[in-house]
Amino acid sequence: MKKLILLGVAAVGSLSGCATIVGGEYQTIYVSTTHGYEQVTGATCSLMNDKGTWVIHTPARVTVRRAYTDLVVNCTKDQYDRGAVTANSSSKGLLLYNGLIGDVVDISTRAAYDYPSQITVDMGVVKMISPPVNAP
């Protein structure tokens, strides 16, 4: 009987999880612009994914909605060529440890996805970056 109770508790525990424990639907990202080794201030940058578009003037922090799709950052300033970064979206390392219900909720609310926390756009350069890999 005790084994049956323990098995039931383990089964329920594996299905539960703390939904959105890994960070919620939104993420704050710091965006800066450079040209070579010099900081460029006042560049206008638009950040876009399938959940919205945000416009800032660098350097700045911006809160974006997480998404499965990549975040595209385009920056312009009069005397510089356009700079662009495509920031890959990745699933967080904790996803597998969140429990089945928590994983379903996190994926549906986009809390399971992450962008790099800092993005530096080099004016005149187009590149792709990925968030660091989270070890479980």
Secondary structure, DSSP 8 states (H G I E B T S, - for coil): -HHHHHHHHHHHHHH---TTTT--SEEEEEEEEEETTEEE-S-EEEEEETTEEEEEESSEEEEEE--SS-EEEEEEETTEEEEEEEE--EE-GGGGGS-HHHHHHHHHTTTTEE--SEEEEETT-EEEE-------
